């Protein structure tokens, strides 16, 4: 039986487990096909693949690219990418290069509301300093007693409109899709249900406009079942996938024990209306026949 998780993070971006530890945890929970999709980073793919091959797990090269679209920050997951494709490598490097400056601005904003020493604290939680992001700030603020958990930190300090939120210009949608498709990968719009919150909420009309542009530019799939979606959202985005003739993907968006919406291998099935993104993948066919 297939147990597929196509969205998770290691310590190479903002996860708490190394790529090898992530694969081991996935295996313990029965995952048969895993994609590592670190934020704007592909350094964890080789060690994760090596660990997966040792235990016979099907491994998918992935990445999650930060995208600026209108007033929104989106995330595109690329599945089955070639991590050596030069435009993808260069594009990700460019996206990563802005993280340090944004982190300094976030620390400055938090200092204005009386929270000092945050930048140094956040860097303590990074394995890859080039990938410093909001989650590292959140972990420090939990450690320092400001909030009880990472989710509370985002709600109070780091989400859109909160004291520590700093807008940033990421990759544009056309470029991100081009990098993924050029590398032989499948562009997936990640966790679309999360774009309906915040000061610039995305209503149905805007979601339609986003999906129309996404498809026109070469987008191929929608993440229907994911850790932050509710059961009604599974059905809602399954309908969107059907309407726009998109494939459907699933992934926990796991970052670490005790701070993720869902653990690895603990996802419900895609709704029956969905056409799975993996339906034509050779490895999936082999698994199904096993």
Backbone as JSON, one array per atom type, in Angstrom:
{
  "sequence": "XXXXXXXXXXXXXXXXXXXXXXXXXXXXXXXXXXXXXXXXXXXXXXXXXXXXXXXXXXXXXXXXXXXXXXXXXXXXXXXXXXXXXXXXXXXXXXXXXXXXXXXXXXXXXXXXXXXXXXXXXXXXXXXXXXXXXXXXXXXXXXXXXXXXXXXXXXXXXXXXXXXXXXXXXXXXXXXXXXXXXXXXXXXXXXXXXXXXXXXXXXXXXXXXXXXXXXXXXXXXXXXXXXXXXXXXXXXXXXXXXXXXXXXXXXXXXXXXXXXXXXXXXXXXXXXXXXXXXXXXXXXXXXXXXX",
  "N": [[0.84, -1.19, 0.0], [0.53, 2.24, -0.84], [2.15, 4.87, 0.81], [2.5, 8.07, 0.82], [4.5, 10.97, 0.92], [5.05, 14.12, -0.03], [6.15, 16.56, 0.69], [8.26, 18.01, 2.8], [10.66, 19.07, 5.3], [14.14, 19.52, 6.02], [17.02, 19.97, 8.18], [18.6, 21.39, 6.5], [17.18, 23.5, 5.55], [14.67, 24.82, 7.2], [13.91, 22.78, 8.88], [14.06, 20.52, 11.73], [15.37, 18.11, 11.78], [18.12, 16.2, 10.47], [18.74, 15.41, 6.97], [19.11, 12.6, 6.82], [18.02, 11.74, 9.27], [15.41, 12.53, 8.89], [14.53, 10.86, 6.79], [14.73, 8.4, 8.11], [12.78, 8.73, 10.12], [10.52, 8.96, 8.53], [10.47, 6.4, 7.39], [10.0, 4.84, 9.66], [7.39, 5.47, 10.09], [6.06, 4.35, 8.06], [6.24, 5.43, 5.47], [6.4, 5.16, 1.98], [7.12, 6.5, -0.3], [8.96, 9.39, -0.59], [9.44, 12.89, -0.74], [11.92, 15.28, -0.36], [11.68, 18.64, 0.34], [13.12, 21.18, 0.75], [13.22, 24.66, 1.72], [14.04, 26.72, -0.87], [16.47, 25.46, -1.28], [18.74, 22.84, -2.05], [20.64, 21.24, -0.94], [20.27, 19.11, 0.78], [19.42, 16.92, -0.66], [21.1, 14.87, -1.79], [22.24, 13.45, 0.53], [19.8, 12.6, 1.67], [18.67, 11.03, -0.34], [20.59, 8.97, -0.5], [20.27, 7.79, 2.03], [17.62, 6.92, 1.8], [17.81, 5.06, -0.29], [19.25, 3.03, 0.9], [17.4, 1.76, 2.49], [15.43, 1.01, 0.79], [13.41, 2.81, 0.13], [11.39, 4.8, -2.01], [12.63, 7.7, -3.39], [12.13, 11.15, -4.02], [13.45, 13.85, -5.74], [13.16, 17.11, -4.57], [12.06, 20.55, -4.05], [11.2, 23.62, -2.4], [10.09, 26.62, -3.47], [10.26, 30.04, -2.72], [7.97, 32.56, -3.54], [6.99, 35.69, -4.83], [3.89, 37.12, -5.42], [1.79, 39.45, -6.6], [0.48, 40.89, -3.74], [1.12, 38.82, -2.16], [2.96, 36.16, -0.57], [3.9, 33.22, -1.95], [4.33, 29.63, -2.14], [6.04, 27.37, -4.13], [6.24, 24.01, -4.8], [8.63, 21.95, -6.25], [8.72, 18.94, -7.92], [10.45, 15.9, -8.62], [12.67, 17.13, -9.75], [15.69, 18.09, -11.53], [18.42, 18.53, -9.72], [20.8, 19.6, -10.58], [20.4, 21.31, -12.65], [21.38, 24.15, -14.29], [20.01, 26.84, -14.44], [18.1, 26.54, -12.38], [19.73, 26.08, -10.12], [21.12, 28.54, -10.04], [18.99, 30.31, -9.77], [17.89, 29.6, -7.27], [20.02, 30.24, -5.61], [20.02, 33.01, -5.88], [17.54, 33.63, -4.71], [18.02, 32.77, -2.08], [19.92, 34.61, -1.27], [18.81, 36.93, -0.27], [17.95, 36.45, 2.3], [19.48, 36.96, 4.64], [19.56, 39.77, 4.89], [16.82, 40.3, 5.2], [16.43, 39.01, 7.64], [17.9, 40.63, 9.42], [16.36, 42.97, 9.27], [13.96, 42.02, 10.35], [14.77, 41.51, 12.98], [15.35, 44.12, 13.78], [12.79, 45.26, 13.7], [11.48, 43.77, 15.68], [12.96, 44.59, 17.87], [11.97, 47.12, 18.21], [9.62, 46.7, 19.55], [10.49, 45.96, 21.97], [11.9, 43.55, 22.1], [14.91, 42.22, 22.24], [18.12, 41.06, 20.98], [17.36, 39.05, 19.26], [18.23, 38.31, 16.69], [20.78, 37.11, 16.97], [19.98, 35.01, 18.59], [18.23, 33.64, 16.86], [19.98, 32.76, 14.86], [21.34, 30.8, 16.24], [19.75, 28.61, 15.97], [20.01, 27.74, 13.43], [21.21, 25.44, 11.04], [22.17, 25.78, 8.55], [23.27, 28.79, 7.93], [22.74, 30.48, 5.77], [20.14, 30.05, 5.22], [18.46, 31.27, 7.01], [15.38, 31.99, 8.54], [11.88, 32.78, 9.25], [11.02, 30.7, 10.92], [13.25, 30.01, 12.43], [13.56, 32.29, 14.0], [11.19, 32.03, 15.41], [11.61, 29.69, 16.9], [13.61, 30.53, 18.64], [12.23, 32.5, 20.09], [10.37, 30.94, 21.4], [12.09, 29.41, 23.01], [13.1, 31.44, 24.59], [10.96, 32.05, 26.12], [8.93, 33.74, 25.3], [6.69, 32.87, 23.91], [4.5, 29.98, 23.86], [4.71, 28.05, 21.88], [5.8, 27.39, 18.45], [3.78, 28.01, 16.58], [2.26, 29.88, 17.99], [4.08, 31.99, 18.14], [4.24, 32.83, 15.45], [1.59, 33.7, 15.08], [1.49, 35.84, 16.85], [3.75, 37.48, 16.4], [5.06, 37.14, 13.84], [3.53, 36.76, 11.54], [1.84, 38.12, 8.63], [1.39, 41.58, 8.98], [2.02, 41.63, 11.67], [4.27, 42.56, 14.46], [6.95, 41.65, 13.88], [7.0, 41.01, 11.23], [8.36, 41.18, 8.01], [8.06, 42.3, 4.8], [9.14, 40.82, 1.72], [10.85, 40.6, -1.39], [10.58, 37.87, -3.3], [11.28, 35.18, -5.6], [9.82, 35.6, -8.9], [6.65, 34.38, -10.14], [6.62, 33.31, -12.77], [9.36, 32.83, -13.28], [10.02, 30.94, -11.27], [8.39, 28.74, -11.95], [9.46, 28.24, -14.47], [12.1, 27.45, -13.82], [11.62, 25.05, -12.47], [10.21, 23.47, -14.38], [12.05, 23.51, -16.47], [14.04, 21.97, -15.38], [13.01, 19.52, -15.61], [11.05, 18.96, -13.81], [7.93, 18.93, -11.86], [5.79, 21.58, -11.36], [4.2, 22.52, -8.4], [1.59, 24.06, -6.71], [1.89, 24.94, -3.47], [0.23, 24.16, -0.35], [-2.39, 25.75, -0.72], [-4.5, 26.63, 0.86], [-3.44, 28.17, 2.86], [-3.1, 30.68, 1.91], [-5.23, 32.23, 2.36], [-5.33, 33.76, 4.59], [-4.35, 36.45, 6.79], [-3.36, 39.93, 6.4], [-3.64, 40.63, 3.74], [-5.78, 38.94, 2.5], [-6.64, 36.12, 0.47], [-9.25, 35.89, -1.52], [-11.94, 34.05, -3.19], [-12.07, 34.97, -5.83], [-9.51, 36.03, -6.28], [-8.01, 33.71, -5.87], [-8.87, 32.2, -8.05], [-7.81, 33.79, -10.11], [-5.09, 33.54, -9.56], [-4.72, 30.76, -9.99], [-5.42, 30.56, -12.68], [-3.33, 32.04, -13.85], [-1.17, 30.54, -12.95], [-1.57, 28.06, -14.26], [-1.44, 28.92, -16.93], [1.23, 29.68, -17.09], [2.5, 27.29, -16.9], [2.19, 25.74, -14.63], [1.45, 22.69, -12.91], [0.27, 21.14, -10.89], [-1.63, 20.86, -7.8], [-1.41, 21.21, -4.33], [-3.35, 19.33, -2.5], [-4.03, 17.74, -0.22], [-2.6, 18.46, 2.74], [-0.55, 19.3, 5.6], [-1.54, 21.65, 6.9], [-4.1, 21.98, 5.97], [-7.65, 21.69, 6.39], [-10.21, 19.09, 6.64], [-12.56, 20.04, 5.13], [-11.18, 21.74, 3.39], [-9.65, 19.95, 1.92], [-11.57, 18.9, 0.21], [-12.4, 21.27, -1.05], [-10.08, 22.17, -2.45], [-9.59, 19.99, -4.01], [-11.7, 20.23, -5.77], [-10.95, 22.61, -7.04], [-8.6, 21.7, -8.29], [-9.69, 19.88, -10.08], [-11.31, 21.58, -11.62], [-9.41, 23.24, -12.86], [-7.95, 21.41, -14.21], [-5.7, 20.27, -13.02], [-3.1, 18.2, -11.69], [-3.02, 16.41, -8.53], [-1.44, 16.78, -5.37], [0.15, 15.61, -2.3], [1.29, 16.24, 1.0], [2.96, 16.39, 4.14], [4.19, 18.71, 5.06], [6.07, 18.65, 7.01], [8.15, 19.8, 9.62], [9.4, 19.23, 12.01], [9.41, 17.23, 15.04], [6.72, 17.87, 17.26], [6.2, 20.44, 16.33], [4.82, 20.6, 14.0], [1.99, 20.51, 11.77], [1.16, 18.02, 10.88], [2.47, 14.71, 11.24], [5.08, 12.91, 9.54], [3.97, 10.56, 7.14], [1.35, 10.45, 8.03], [-0.98, 11.18, 6.64], [-4.26, 11.64, 5.25], [-5.98, 9.91, 2.55], [-5.97, 11.17, -0.86], [-8.84, 12.96, -2.09], [-11.35, 11.2, -4.01], [-11.88, 12.33, -6.49], [-9.53, 13.33, -7.39], [-6.58, 13.42, -9.5], [-3.71, 11.82, -9.01], [-0.45, 13.26, -8.58], [1.63, 11.55, -8.87], [0.82, 9.56, -10.59], [1.8, 8.67, -13.05], [4.39, 8.06, -12.58], [7.27, 6.1, -12.81], [8.45, 4.74, -10.62], [6.36, 4.74, -8.78], [4.52, 3.08, -10.05], [5.91, 0.7, -9.92], [5.94, 0.32, -7.17], [3.22, 0.01, -6.63], [2.73, -2.37, -7.86], [4.09, -4.09, -6.32]],
  "CA": [[0.0, 0.0, 0.0], [1.32, 3.45, -0.94], [2.09, 5.92, 1.83], [3.31, 9.04, 0.07], [4.65, 12.3, 1.52], [5.8, 14.87, -1.04], [6.46, 17.91, 1.16], [8.81, 18.03, 4.15], [11.84, 19.92, 5.42], [15.25, 19.06, 6.85], [17.83, 21.04, 8.79], [19.25, 22.19, 5.45], [16.44, 24.77, 5.5], [14.18, 25.18, 8.54], [13.51, 21.62, 9.65], [14.92, 20.25, 12.9], [16.07, 16.84, 11.6], [19.0, 16.11, 9.31], [18.1, 14.62, 5.91], [19.13, 11.18, 7.17], [17.06, 11.52, 10.36], [14.08, 12.7, 8.31], [14.23, 9.63, 6.07], [14.53, 7.35, 9.1], [11.48, 8.94, 10.76], [9.5, 8.63, 7.54], [10.42, 4.95, 7.27], [9.37, 4.32, 10.88], [5.95, 5.74, 10.01], [5.49, 3.62, 6.94], [6.28, 6.14, 4.2], [7.02, 4.37, 0.9], [7.66, 7.46, -1.27], [9.22, 10.64, 0.13], [10.15, 13.99, -1.4], [12.47, 16.33, 0.49], [11.39, 19.9, -0.36], [13.61, 22.28, 1.57], [12.99, 26.01, 1.2], [15.05, 27.4, -1.69], [17.75, 24.79, -1.0], [18.79, 21.46, -2.53], [21.82, 20.59, -0.39], [19.92, 17.89, 1.52], [18.89, 15.86, -1.53], [22.01, 13.73, -1.93], [22.25, 12.58, 1.71], [18.48, 11.99, 1.87], [18.52, 9.95, -1.33], [21.46, 7.86, -0.09], [19.63, 7.13, 3.17], [16.42, 6.25, 1.31], [18.19, 3.9, -1.1], [19.72, 1.97, 1.8], [16.26, 1.05, 3.09], [14.47, 0.66, -0.25], [12.34, 3.8, 0.01], [11.43, 5.62, -3.22], [12.93, 9.1, -3.03], [11.86, 12.12, -5.08], [14.13, 15.13, -5.59], [12.2, 18.21, -4.5], [12.45, 21.85, -3.52], [10.08, 24.55, -2.22], [10.6, 27.93, -3.87], [9.5, 31.2, -2.24], [7.53, 33.34, -4.69], [6.17, 36.89, -4.6], [2.85, 37.28, -6.43], [0.99, 40.59, -6.12], [0.83, 41.21, -2.35], [1.19, 37.54, -1.46], [4.08, 35.24, -0.66], [3.47, 31.87, -2.27], [5.36, 28.61, -2.18], [5.92, 26.37, -5.18], [7.02, 22.8, -4.65], [9.07, 21.31, -7.48], [8.9, 17.5, -7.71], [11.21, 15.21, -9.67], [13.57, 18.1, -10.37], [17.12, 17.8, -11.67], [19.06, 19.54, -8.86], [22.0, 20.13, -11.23], [20.0, 22.17, -13.76], [22.02, 25.43, -13.95], [19.11, 27.96, -14.1], [17.51, 26.28, -11.07], [20.78, 26.31, -9.12], [21.38, 29.99, -9.96], [17.79, 30.97, -9.26], [17.78, 29.35, -5.83], [21.07, 31.03, -4.97], [19.55, 34.4, -5.84], [16.47, 33.72, -3.71], [18.62, 32.65, -0.74], [20.81, 35.73, -0.95], [18.1, 38.0, 0.42], [17.46, 36.05, 3.62], [20.23, 37.6, 5.71], [19.09, 41.15, 5.03], [15.48, 40.26, 5.78], [16.55, 38.63, 9.06], [18.32, 41.83, 10.16], [15.2, 43.87, 9.35], [13.02, 41.43, 11.3], [15.31, 41.75, 14.32], [15.18, 45.55, 14.05], [11.37, 45.49, 13.97], [11.16, 43.19, 16.99], [13.59, 45.44, 18.88], [11.1, 48.29, 18.42], [8.57, 46.35, 20.52], [11.12, 45.57, 23.22], [12.5, 42.22, 22.08], [16.28, 42.4, 21.74], [18.96, 39.86, 20.9], [16.66, 38.0, 18.53], [18.98, 37.84, 15.53], [21.78, 36.16, 17.45], [19.24, 33.84, 19.06], [17.71, 32.89, 15.71], [21.09, 32.09, 14.18], [21.7, 29.61, 17.01], [18.89, 27.5, 15.58], [20.24, 27.39, 12.03], [22.31, 24.57, 10.63], [22.64, 26.46, 7.35], [22.98, 30.21, 8.18], [22.21, 31.13, 4.57], [18.71, 29.76, 5.12], [17.75, 31.8, 8.17], [14.02, 32.39, 8.22], [10.99, 33.07, 10.37], [10.92, 29.57, 11.85], [14.38, 30.08, 13.37], [13.17, 33.32, 14.96], [10.13, 31.49, 16.26], [12.17, 28.73, 17.87], [14.3, 31.28, 19.68], [11.24, 33.18, 20.93], [9.82, 29.91, 22.28], [13.13, 29.09, 23.99], [13.27, 32.55, 25.53], [9.76, 32.16, 26.95], [7.97, 34.72, 24.79], [5.47, 32.17, 23.5], [4.53, 28.57, 24.26], [5.08, 27.19, 20.76], [6.13, 28.09, 17.21], [2.56, 28.54, 15.99], [1.89, 31.09, 18.74], [4.99, 33.06, 17.75], [3.8, 33.34, 14.16], [0.33, 34.43, 15.26], [1.69, 37.06, 17.64], [4.86, 38.34, 15.99], [5.75, 36.95, 12.56], [2.62, 36.69, 10.39], [1.59, 39.4, 7.95], [0.75, 42.6, 9.81], [2.5, 41.56, 13.06], [5.45, 43.44, 14.66], [8.21, 41.17, 13.32], [6.89, 40.61, 9.82], [9.01, 42.07, 7.04], [7.82, 41.84, 3.43], [10.38, 40.57, 0.98], [10.63, 40.24, -2.79], [11.15, 36.57, -3.62], [11.25, 34.91, -7.05], [8.49, 35.79, -9.48], [5.98, 33.12, -10.43], [7.05, 32.78, -14.06], [10.72, 32.31, -13.16], [10.03, 29.72, -10.45], [7.82, 27.66, -12.76], [10.43, 27.95, -15.52], [13.22, 26.7, -13.25], [11.17, 23.69, -12.16], [9.91, 22.76, -15.62], [13.3, 23.35, -17.22], [14.82, 20.9, -14.76], [12.29, 18.26, -15.79], [10.18, 18.74, -12.66], [6.51, 19.28, -11.88], [5.5, 22.69, -10.44], [3.03, 22.29, -7.55], [1.26, 25.16, -5.8], [1.85, 24.34, -2.14], [-0.73, 24.57, 0.69], [-3.14, 26.93, -1.14], [-5.39, 27.1, 1.92], [-2.76, 29.12, 3.74], [-3.07, 32.01, 1.3], [-6.5, 32.9, 2.63], [-5.24, 34.4, 5.89], [-3.44, 37.59, 6.82], [-3.9, 41.25, 6.07], [-4.01, 40.61, 2.32], [-6.37, 37.62, 2.33], [-6.91, 35.75, -0.91], [-10.6, 35.39, -1.68], [-12.15, 33.1, -4.28], [-11.74, 35.58, -7.11], [-8.06, 36.09, -6.4], [-7.53, 32.34, -6.03], [-9.11, 31.84, -9.45], [-6.84, 34.51, -10.93], [-3.79, 32.9, -9.34], [-4.68, 29.45, -10.64], [-5.41, 30.79, -14.12], [-1.97, 32.43, -14.22], [-0.32, 29.38, -12.65], [-1.74, 27.1, -15.35], [-0.96, 29.55, -18.16], [2.69, 29.71, -17.05], [3.04, 25.94, -16.9], [1.94, 25.02, -13.38], [0.88, 21.38, -13.25], [-0.37, 20.4, -9.8], [-2.09, 21.59, -6.62], [-1.28, 20.42, -3.1], [-4.72, 19.23, -2.0], [-3.95, 17.24, 1.15], [-1.35, 18.92, 3.36], [-0.7, 19.36, 7.04], [-2.28, 22.8, 7.4], [-5.46, 22.0, 5.44], [-8.72, 21.01, 7.1], [-10.96, 18.21, 5.73], [-13.31, 20.77, 4.11], [-10.27, 22.28, 2.39], [-9.29, 18.88, 1.0], [-12.63, 18.85, -0.81], [-12.4, 22.53, -1.78], [-8.98, 22.27, -3.4], [-9.8, 18.92, -4.99], [-12.57, 20.81, -6.8], [-10.12, 23.54, -7.82], [-7.72, 20.9, -9.14], [-10.52, 19.33, -11.15], [-11.74, 22.69, -12.48], [-8.28, 23.76, -13.64], [-7.29, 20.25, -14.82], [-4.4, 20.11, -12.38], [-2.83, 17.02, -10.88], [-3.12, 16.68, -7.09], [-0.32, 16.29, -4.57], [-0.08, 15.55, -0.86], [2.52, 16.32, 1.78], [2.73, 16.8, 5.52], [4.89, 19.96, 5.37], [6.7, 18.36, 8.31], [9.37, 20.53, 9.95], [10.04, 18.64, 13.17], [8.48, 16.75, 16.06], [6.09, 18.8, 18.19], [5.93, 21.78, 15.81], [4.24, 20.46, 12.67], [0.57, 20.2, 11.74], [1.04, 16.57, 10.68], [3.72, 13.97, 11.21], [5.36, 12.16, 8.32], [3.22, 9.32, 6.99], [0.07, 10.5, 8.72], [-1.9, 11.93, 5.8], [-5.37, 10.89, 4.66], [-5.92, 9.75, 1.1], [-6.53, 12.22, -1.69], [-10.23, 12.73, -2.49], [-11.45, 10.32, -5.18], [-11.93, 13.12, -7.72], [-8.17, 13.79, -7.73], [-5.62, 12.66, -10.29], [-2.46, 11.98, -8.24], [0.71, 13.75, -9.32], [2.55, 10.44, -9.08], [0.13, 8.46, -11.28], [2.57, 8.16, -14.18], [5.79, 7.89, -12.22], [7.7, 4.71, -12.94], [8.68, 4.13, -9.3], [5.07, 4.52, -8.15], [3.95, 1.9, -10.68], [6.61, -0.45, -9.36], [5.49, 0.14, -5.8], [1.84, -0.47, -6.64], [2.74, -3.76, -8.29], [4.84, -4.9, -5.34]],
  "C": [[0.88, 1.25, 0.0], [1.08, 4.37, 0.25], [3.06, 7.0, 1.36], [3.31, 10.39, 0.78], [5.59, 13.1, 0.63], [6.09, 16.31, -0.62], [6.95, 17.82, 2.6], [10.15, 18.75, 4.12], [12.88, 19.33, 6.37], [15.98, 20.26, 7.44], [18.62, 21.82, 7.76], [18.45, 23.46, 5.15], [15.94, 25.07, 6.91], [13.56, 24.01, 9.28], [14.47, 21.37, 10.8], [15.73, 18.97, 12.74], [17.01, 16.91, 10.39], [18.27, 15.33, 8.2], [18.04, 13.13, 6.24], [18.11, 10.87, 8.27], [15.63, 11.63, 9.84], [13.65, 11.43, 7.58], [13.94, 8.49, 7.06], [13.17, 7.49, 9.78], [10.35, 8.58, 9.79], [9.35, 7.11, 7.42], [9.72, 4.32, 8.47], [7.86, 4.47, 10.82], [5.33, 5.21, 8.72], [5.49, 4.32, 5.6], [7.01, 5.3, 3.16], [7.59, 5.25, -0.2], [7.76, 8.81, -0.58], [9.91, 11.64, -0.79], [10.64, 14.95, -0.33], [12.35, 17.65, -0.28], [11.83, 21.07, 0.51], [13.37, 23.62, 0.89], [14.2, 26.52, 0.43], [16.44, 26.75, -1.58], [17.68, 23.32, -1.44], [19.95, 20.67, -1.93], [21.49, 19.29, 0.32], [19.53, 16.72, 0.65], [19.81, 14.65, -1.61], [22.06, 12.86, -0.67], [20.9, 11.92, 1.98], [18.28, 10.83, 0.91], [19.37, 8.74, -0.93], [20.83, 7.08, 1.06], [18.4, 6.34, 2.72], [16.77, 4.99, 0.53], [18.64, 2.73, -0.23], [18.57, 1.14, 2.35], [15.17, 0.74, 2.07], [13.29, 1.6, -0.36], [12.5, 4.56, -1.31], [11.62, 7.07, -2.82], [12.76, 10.0, -4.24], [12.64, 13.4, -4.79], [13.11, 16.26, -5.6], [12.82, 19.49, -3.96], [11.17, 22.65, -3.31], [10.6, 25.96, -2.45], [9.68, 29.04, -3.36], [9.23, 32.14, -3.41], [6.74, 34.56, -4.22], [5.19, 37.04, -5.76], [1.85, 38.31, -5.91], [1.42, 40.91, -4.69], [1.09, 39.95, -1.52], [2.55, 36.88, -1.6], [3.53, 33.85, -0.85], [4.64, 30.91, -2.15], [5.05, 27.62, -3.28], [6.81, 25.19, -4.84], [7.37, 22.29, -6.04], [9.36, 19.85, -7.19], [9.59, 16.87, -8.91], [12.11, 16.17, -10.44], [14.95, 17.48, -10.61], [17.85, 18.87, -10.88], [20.33, 20.14, -9.46], [21.67, 21.05, -12.41], [20.47, 23.6, -13.48], [21.06, 26.59, -13.66], [18.42, 27.77, -12.74], [18.52, 26.57, -9.96], [21.02, 27.81, -8.93], [20.19, 30.73, -9.38], [17.64, 30.8, -7.76], [18.83, 30.14, -5.06], [20.65, 32.48, -4.84], [18.47, 34.59, -4.79], [17.06, 33.68, -2.29], [19.37, 33.9, -0.32], [20.11, 36.85, -0.18], [17.71, 37.68, 1.85], [18.19, 36.75, 4.77], [19.78, 39.02, 5.97], [17.7, 41.19, 5.65], [15.55, 39.93, 7.27], [16.97, 39.83, 9.91], [17.15, 42.79, 10.32], [14.17, 43.34, 10.34], [13.48, 41.69, 12.73], [15.14, 43.21, 14.72], [13.73, 45.86, 14.42], [10.98, 44.94, 15.34], [11.78, 44.0, 18.12], [12.73, 46.64, 19.2], [9.97, 47.99, 19.41], [9.18, 45.71, 21.77], [11.74, 44.19, 23.26], [13.87, 42.33, 21.44], [17.01, 41.06, 21.69], [18.38, 38.74, 20.05], [17.49, 37.45, 17.37], [20.01, 36.8, 15.94], [21.11, 34.86, 17.91], [18.74, 32.99, 17.91], [18.82, 32.13, 15.01], [21.55, 30.84, 14.93], [20.92, 28.38, 16.55], [19.08, 27.11, 14.12], [21.39, 26.39, 11.9], [22.98, 25.16, 9.41], [22.31, 27.94, 7.5], [22.42, 30.95, 6.97], [20.7, 30.97, 4.44], [17.92, 30.3, 6.3], [16.37, 32.33, 7.75], [13.17, 32.56, 9.47], [10.91, 31.93, 11.38], [12.05, 29.59, 12.86], [14.14, 31.17, 14.43], [12.15, 32.76, 15.94], [10.68, 30.53, 17.31], [12.91, 29.45, 18.98], [13.3, 31.94, 20.62], [10.51, 32.19, 21.83], [10.82, 29.59, 23.38], [13.26, 30.19, 25.04], [12.02, 32.83, 26.35], [8.73, 33.17, 26.48], [6.64, 34.09, 24.43], [5.62, 30.69, 23.84], [4.96, 27.65, 23.14], [5.27, 28.03, 19.51], [4.9, 28.73, 16.58], [2.13, 29.84, 16.67], [2.79, 32.26, 18.38], [4.57, 33.67, 16.42], [2.54, 34.19, 14.32], [0.53, 35.78, 15.95], [2.7, 38.02, 17.04], [5.24, 38.29, 14.51], [4.85, 36.83, 11.35], [2.43, 38.08, 9.8], [0.86, 40.37, 8.88], [1.2, 42.61, 11.26], [3.85, 42.28, 13.19], [6.74, 42.97, 14.0], [8.14, 40.75, 11.87], [7.52, 41.66, 8.92], [8.74, 41.53, 5.64], [9.13, 41.71, 2.67], [10.02, 40.19, -0.45], [11.36, 38.94, -3.1], [11.18, 36.39, -5.14], [9.88, 35.27, -7.61], [7.97, 34.44, -9.97], [6.48, 32.5, -11.74], [8.44, 32.16, -13.98], [10.74, 30.98, -12.41], [9.48, 28.53, -11.23], [8.8, 27.25, -13.85], [11.59, 27.13, -15.0], [12.82, 25.24, -13.02], [10.94, 22.9, -13.44], [11.18, 22.52, -16.45], [14.16, 22.24, -16.68], [14.14, 19.54, -14.91], [11.29, 17.98, -14.69], [8.74, 19.18, -12.89], [6.27, 20.41, -10.89], [4.16, 22.46, -9.72], [2.79, 23.54, -6.7], [1.03, 24.58, -4.42], [0.79, 24.98, -1.25], [-1.56, 25.81, 0.32], [-4.1, 27.46, -0.08], [-4.75, 28.11, 2.84], [-2.71, 30.52, 3.15], [-4.37, 32.77, 1.52], [-6.5, 33.56, 4.0], [-4.29, 35.58, 5.8], [-4.12, 38.87, 6.36], [-4.35, 41.32, 4.62], [-4.59, 39.23, 2.01], [-6.73, 37.39, 0.87], [-8.3, 35.15, -1.0], [-10.71, 34.49, -2.9], [-11.76, 33.7, -5.63], [-10.23, 35.63, -7.32], [-7.46, 34.7, -6.57], [-7.73, 31.87, -7.47], [-8.07, 32.52, -10.36], [-5.45, 33.92, -10.79], [-3.7, 31.59, -10.11], [-4.69, 29.58, -12.16], [-4.0, 31.14, -14.6], [-1.0, 31.27, -14.03], [-0.37, 28.37, -13.8], [-1.16, 27.66, -16.66], [0.56, 29.53, -18.23], [3.33, 28.32, -17.03], [2.92, 25.19, -15.6], [1.16, 23.75, -13.66], [0.08, 20.71, -12.14], [-0.7, 21.32, -8.63], [-1.94, 20.68, -5.42], [-2.64, 20.43, -2.41], [-4.74, 18.81, -0.53], [-2.58, 17.62, 1.71], [-1.62, 19.2, 4.82], [-1.58, 20.48, 7.55], [-3.7, 22.89, 6.86], [-6.42, 21.25, 6.36], [-9.44, 20.06, 6.14], [-11.84, 18.96, 4.73], [-12.41, 21.37, 3.03], [-9.76, 21.19, 1.45], [-10.29, 18.85, -0.15], [-12.61, 20.11, -1.68], [-11.3, 22.55, -2.84], [-8.95, 21.08, -4.36], [-10.69, 19.43, -6.13], [-11.8, 21.8, -7.67], [-9.22, 22.77, -8.78], [-8.49, 20.35, -10.33], [-10.92, 20.43, -12.14], [-10.62, 23.17, -13.39], [-7.44, 22.65, -14.28], [-5.85, 20.1, -14.33], [-4.29, 18.74, -11.72], [-2.89, 17.41, -9.4], [-1.95, 16.05, -6.35], [-0.7, 16.28, -3.09], [1.26, 15.61, -0.14], [2.25, 16.88, 3.16], [3.2, 18.22, 5.81], [5.54, 19.84, 6.75], [8.0, 19.15, 8.46], [10.12, 19.91, 11.13], [9.01, 18.15, 14.15], [7.97, 17.9, 16.93], [5.88, 20.21, 17.63], [5.36, 21.74, 14.4], [2.75, 20.12, 12.79], [0.34, 18.69, 11.68], [2.41, 15.93, 10.73], [3.88, 13.3, 9.85], [4.51, 10.88, 8.29], [1.85, 9.3, 7.63], [-0.97, 11.33, 7.96], [-3.06, 11.07, 5.36], [-5.19, 10.77, 3.15], [-6.42, 10.99, 0.39], [-8.0, 11.93, -1.96], [-10.29, 11.96, -3.82], [-11.43, 11.09, -6.49], [-10.53, 13.46, -8.24], [-7.44, 12.84, -8.67], [-4.24, 12.85, -9.64], [-1.29, 12.4, -9.12], [1.67, 12.62, -9.66], [1.98, 9.35, -9.99], [0.92, 7.88, -12.45], [4.04, 7.94, -13.85], [6.15, 6.41, -12.21], [7.84, 4.04, -11.58], [7.36, 3.84, -8.6], [4.4, 3.28, -8.71], [4.6, 0.63, -10.13], [6.13, -0.74, -7.94], [4.1, -0.49, -5.77], [1.79, -1.96, -7.0], [3.39, -4.68, -7.26], [3.9, -5.54, -4.32]]
}
